[in-house]
Amino acid sequence: MQQAQQHRAKDSKERPTAARRGYNYRWQKYRAIFLAAHPLCVKCLKENRSTPAQHVDHIQPVTGPDDPLFWEESNHQALCASCHTRKTFLEDGKPGTVTLVCGPPGSGKSTYVREHMRPGDLVLDLDILWQALSGQDLYEAPTALLPYVCTARDALLAKLAIDHQRPHAWVITSGAGLYERERLASRLCATVVMLDVPADQCIERVRSDPRRKDIQRTEAVIAQWWKEYQPNAGG
């Protein structure tokens, strides 16, 4: 953690202030006018989601206020905080994107990752961590170990959030709540894949999976997920 703080301190010293980069009072006035005319994130709109915009982004990166594209309105777009952070992260040349794969038990999250991942990718799955730390079969890990499993998961998430040399990563999570889902996506500069498979289909898959032992408990988790599920605005 101390090393990460030193890196951030070094970056802050080397990077000019926001005002020197052109984001001064004049820009703030322009930003307010632009967002009033373009209140929704354009990237979210392309995914049929209505998310309030918070940033005026330069579509083509600019070098500063003297760059001809800095004040060119056609080079501006309205973005939400999550989309803006993710775009900046990628533009800064930091490799390794992160994909959050969300959904209830039985929705096919692990299958989705297996079908899309490549060799060398990192896969963060609470069930797999539970299995590794307990030595038991998948879905049979003792609940007493859950605090240790969560500690290991949280440490890996913290590493992903600050590692500029991270591999491509897949984070399998429940993601039922909108706030927590967007908060994690913003923290990791991640994209989100939501597998909101209907409860009856999830239950059918769980019942046909021989690895699953406590079917009744898993069905209750599926039902609870659908009670807590909050889709993104606009679906």
C-alpha positions in Angstrom: 0.0 0.0 0.0 2.9 2.4 0.9 4.4 1.8 -2.6 1.1 2.5 -4.3 0.8 5.8 -2.3 4.3 6.8 -3.3 3.5 6.1 -7.0 0.4 8.3 -6.7 2.3 11.0 -5.0 4.9 11.0 -7.8 2.2 11.1 -10.5 0.5 14.1 -8.8 3.8 16.0 -8.7 4.6 15.3 -12.3 1.1 16.1 -13.6 0.2 19.8 -14.0 -2.8 21.2 -12.1 -6.3 21.0 -13.5 -6.2 24.8 -14.2 -2.9 24.6 -16.1 -4.4 21.8 -18.2 -7.2 24.1 -19.2 -9.9 23.0 -16.7 -10.3 26.4 -15.2 -13.3 28.7 -14.5 -14.0 29.2 -18.2 -14.1 25.4 -18.7 -16.4 24.9 -15.7 -18.9 27.4 -17.2 -18.7 25.6 -20.6 -19.1 22.2 -18.9 -22.3 23.3 -17.2 -23.8 24.6 -20.5 -22.7 21.5 -22.4 -24.2 19.0 -19.8 -27.4 21.0 -19.7 -27.7 20.4 -23.4 -26.4 16.8 -23.2 -27.6 15.4 -19.8 -27.1 11.7 -20.5 -24.0 9.6 -21.0 -23.6 8.8 -24.7 -21.8 5.5 -24.1 -24.6 4.3 -21.8 -27.2 5.4 -24.3 -25.6 3.1 -26.9 -26.2 0.2 -24.5 -29.8 1.3 -23.9 -29.1 2.7 -20.5 -30.0 6.2 -19.3 -27.2 7.4 -17.0 -26.8 11.1 -16.0 -23.6 12.5 -17.5 -21.0 14.1 -15.1 -18.1 14.8 -17.4 -17.5 16.6 -20.7 -14.9 14.3 -22.4 -12.5 15.0 -25.2 -13.3 12.3 -27.8 -9.8 12.7 -29.2 -7.3 13.3 -26.4 -5.8 16.8 -26.2 -2.4 18.1 -25.1 -3.8 21.2 -23.3 -5.8 24.4 -23.7 -3.6 25.5 -26.7 -4.6 22.3 -28.6 -7.1 23.3 -31.4 -9.3 20.3 -30.4 -9.5 21.5 -26.8 -12.4 23.9 -27.4 -13.8 22.1 -30.5 -17.4 21.2 -29.6 -17.5 18.3 -32.1 -14.6 16.8 -30.0 -16.7 16.7 -26.9 -19.1 14.1 -25.5 -21.0 13.7 -22.3 -20.0 10.7 -20.1 -21.0 9.4 -16.7 -18.2 9.0 -14.1 -17.8 5.2 -14.8 -17.4 5.5 -18.5 -15.1 8.5 -18.2 -12.8 6.8 -15.7 -12.7 3.7 -17.9 -11.9 5.7 -21.1 -9.2 7.7 -19.3 -7.7 4.5 -17.9 -7.4 3.0 -21.4 -6.0 6.2 -22.9 -3.3 6.4 -20.3 -1.9 3.1 -21.8 -2.6 1.0 -18.7 -3.0 -2.6 -20.0 -5.5 -5.1 -18.7 -9.2 -4.5 -18.9 -11.5 -5.9 -16.2 -14.9 -7.4 -16.9 -17.5 -7.9 -14.1 -19.8 -10.8 -14.8 -22.9 -10.5 -12.7 -26.0 -12.7 -12.2 -27.7 -15.1 -9.8 -26.6 -18.7 -9.1 -27.2 -20.8 -12.1 -27.1 -17.9 -14.6 -24.0 -19.2 -16.3 -21.4 -16.7 -15.1 -18.5 -19.3 -14.9 -19.5 -20.7 -18.3 -19.5 -17.2 -19.8 -16.0 -16.6 -18.5 -14.6 -19.9 -19.7 -16.0 -19.2 -23.2 -14.6 -15.7 -23.5 -11.3 -15.8 -21.5 -7.9 -16.3 -23.0 -4.7 -18.0 -21.6 -3.1 -15.7 -19.0 -6.3 -14.0 -17.9 -7.0 -13.7 -14.2 -10.4 -15.1 -13.0 -11.6 -13.9 -9.6 -14.5 -16.2 -8.4 -15.5 -16.4 -4.8 -16.5 -20.1 -5.2 -13.1 -21.0 -6.6 -11.4 -19.1 -3.8 -13.6 -20.9 -1.3 -12.6 -24.3 -2.8 -8.9 -23.4 -2.8 -8.8 -22.3 0.8 -10.9 -25.2 2.1 -9.6 -28.1 0.0 -13.2 -29.2 -0.4 -15.2 -29.8 -3.6 -16.8 -26.9 -5.3 -19.9 -25.7 -3.6 -19.1 -27.7 -0.5 -16.8 -25.3 1.3 -17.6 -24.7 5.0 -19.2 -21.3 5.8 -16.9 -20.7 8.7 -14.1 -19.9 6.2 -16.2 -17.2 4.5 -14.4 -14.3 6.3 -11.0 -15.5 5.1 -12.3 -16.1 1.6 -13.7 -12.5 1.5 -10.4 -11.1 2.8 -8.5 -12.9 0.0 -11.0 -11.6 -2.6 -10.8 -8.0 -1.3 -7.0 -8.1 -1.4 -7.1 -9.2 -5.1 -9.6 -6.5 -5.9 -7.4 -3.9 -4.3 -4.4 -5.1 -6.3 -6.4 -4.9 -9.6 -7.6 -1.4 -8.8 -4.0 0.0 -8.6 -1.9 -2.3 -10.7 -0.9 -0.6 -14.0 0.5 -3.9 -15.3 -2.5 -6.0 -14.5 -3.6 -8.8 -16.8 -7.0 -9.0 -18.3 -9.3 -10.0 -15.5 -12.7 -11.5 -15.0 -14.5 -10.8 -11.8 -17.5 -13.1 -11.1 -19.9 -11.5 -8.7 -23.6 -11.3 -7.7 -24.0 -7.7 -8.8 -27.7 -7.5 -7.9 -27.6 -4.0 -6.4 -27.0 -1.2 -8.9 -25.0 1.1 -6.5 -22.5 -1.6 -5.5 -22.2 -2.9 -9.0 -21.5 0.6 -10.5 -19.2 1.4 -7.6 -17.1 -1.7 -8.2 -17.1 -1.2 -11.9 -15.9 2.4 -11.4 -13.2 1.3 -9.0 -11.8 -1.2 -11.4 -12.5 0.7 -14.6 -14.4 -2.3 -15.6 -17.1 -3.2 -18.1 -20.2 -5.0 -16.8 -21.8 -8.1 -18.3 -25.2 -8.8 -16.6 -26.6 -12.3 -17.0 -30.1 -11.7 -15.6 -31.4 -15.2 -16.4 -35.0 -15.8 -15.2 -35.2 -17.5 -11.9 -37.0 -20.6 -13.2 -34.2 -21.2 -15.7 -31.5 -20.7 -13.0 -33.3 -23.2 -10.7 -33.6 -25.8 -13.5 -29.8 -25.5 -14.2 -29.0 -25.8 -10.5 -31.1 -28.9 -10.1 -29.4 -30.6 -13.0 -25.9 -29.8 -11.7 -24.5 -32.8 -9.8 -21.9 -30.6 -8.1 -24.6 -28.7 -6.3 -25.6 -30.4 -3.0 -27.7 -27.9 -1.0 -30.3 -27.2 -3.7 -32.9 -25.7 -1.4 -30.4 -23.1 -0.1 -29.3 -22.2 -3.6 -32.9 -21.8 -4.7 -33.4 -19.4 -1.8 -30.3 -17.4 -2.9 -31.7 -17.2 -6.5 -35.0 -15.9 -5.2 -33.2 -13.3 -3.0 -31.1 -12.1 -5.9 -34.2 -11.4 -7.9 -35.7 -9.5 -5.0 -32.6 -7.3 -4.7 -31.9 -6.9 -8.4 -31.8 -3.4 -9.7 -31.2 -3.1 -13.5 -29.5 -0.1 -15.0 -31.7 2.9 -15.9 -33.2 2.2 -19.3 -33.0 -1.5 -18.9 
